[in-house]
Amino acid sequence: MKIIINGRSAEVTATALDRVLIELGYGEARVATAVNGAFVAREMRTKCTLNEGDRLEVVTPRQGG
């Protein structure tokens, strides 16, 4: 299915957010996620189902000040 990830179109086969992250190479990395503008907590990713055209934002932590 085609979704938008961080502003870019991508094709994924998984539908559960936790599986999509694995498919995209994030594995168990510590990231923040939002689907269609709504934050999805880590513990809710298995229950969050993505649909065709959904917008996924994946943000990795950065150090700095």
N, C-alpha and C positions, 0 to 999 in steps of 0.2 A: 504494500500500500504506500501511497505517496503522502509524506508529511513535510512540514517545514521545521528544520532544526537550526536554531540560532540564525534565522533569516535565510537559510538555504534549503532548497528542495532536496529531499532524499527519499529513497525507496527502502522500506523495511518490511520484513516478513512477520515479525512479532507484533502483538497487539498490547500486551501488558507492559506498562512503563518500565518495570524492572528488567524485563527481557529485551526491550528496545535499547536500554542503556548498555546491556551486555553486547548486543549486536553491533552497537556503534563503537565498541571498544573501551567503554568506560569501566566495565567490570564492576568491581566493588569500590571504585574510587569515591572519595568524599566530594560530592557535588550537590548543588542546590538545583531543584527542578521546578519548572512551571509549565502547565499545559493550558494553552489559550488564555494566558495571563494570570492564571490562578496557581499559587504555590502548592506543590505536592510534597508533603513530608516524606522522608525516607521510609517510614513504616507503612505508608499508604501506597507505595509504588506497585505492589503486587495486585492491589485492587483497582488501580487506575488503568482504564482501557483507552487506548488511543484509536481514533477513527480517521478515515481518509480526510486529508486536508487540515488536520489539527496542527497547531503551532506548539512546538516544544522548545523551551529555553533550557539550556544546561550551562550552569555557571560553576567554574572551579574556583576554590579559594586562592587568594593571592596575598603575599606578605608585602608589607610596605607601611609607609606612614606619611 
